[in-house]
Amino acid sequence: MLPAGLAEALRKAPLCDEKVSLAWRMAVGPGVDHVSHVSLHDGALLVRVDRREWQREIRRSSPLIRARLDAFLGEGVVRTMKVTVRDAR
């Protein structure tokens, strides 16, 4: 987790792809960040992963992840989170 002062500075920074990616990395850690790609569109965080196991893990952990994203981005910036598997077969 980021110290409170850094989290506050991150919340105040303009919303951009890099800010969303940094908040995601800080919310989930380097392991999950490495196997996922995120983008934010109209309040929907779209998370793409390579394997269904990661999809299940992220969905299972979504309450904690959402709370962390709220701390970094501000409440209500991420209103929904959709986790999909790339090239799911």
N, C-alpha and C positions, 0 to 999 in steps of 0.2 A: 504494500500500500504506500501511497505517497504521503508525505507529511501534510498536515492540514493546510499550511501556507501554499504549498505547491499545487495541491488539489484546487484551492481557491483561485490561484492564478490560471490554471488550466480551464476552469469553468468560465472565467472572464474573457479568455481568448476567443477570437472569432471562430465560428464553426467552419471547419474545412475537412477535407478527406484525411489530412495528416493528423489533425486533432482527434478525429474519430478512431483512426488506426492506433494512435498512442493510447487513448483511453481503453480501447479493446485490449491491447497488449498488457496494460497495467491491471486490467480487471481479470484476465484469464491466465496470465503468466506466459513465459516464453514457449513452453511446450505446445499449448493449445494455439497460441498465436502462429506458431510455425506451420501448423497444419490447417489453418483457416484463412479466409479472406473475408473482410467485412466492407460494407458500404452502407451509407445512411441515405434514405430517400423518403422525404415527407414523413419523418418520424418513425419509419420502419427500418430497423437494423437488419440488413440481409447478410446472413452468415453462410458462406459456402465452405464445405469440407470435402475431403477426398473419400472418407469412409463412414459407413453407417455407425460404427462404434463411436466416432467423434460426435456425430449428430446426436446420438443418445446421451452421451456424457454432457454435452453443452445444454441440451434440453433439460436434463436432470438438474444441472447446476444453475439453471436460468434465474431463479430468484436471487441468488447471491451475485451472479454476474450483473443483473439489472440494477441491484442496489449499488454496486461498485460503479457502474456506468453513470448512474444518477449523481454519485458523489463527484465524479470527474467532469461530466458534461453539464450537469444541472438536471433537476427533476423535470420530467416530461419531454426532454429532448428525444429520448428513445421511448416511443409509446408502444411499439410492438417489436418482437424479434422473431425472425423466421430463419430456421436453420435447414439448409438443403444440402444434398450430396451431389457433388459434381458428377456428371455423366452416370447417374444412378441407373443400374441395370436390373 
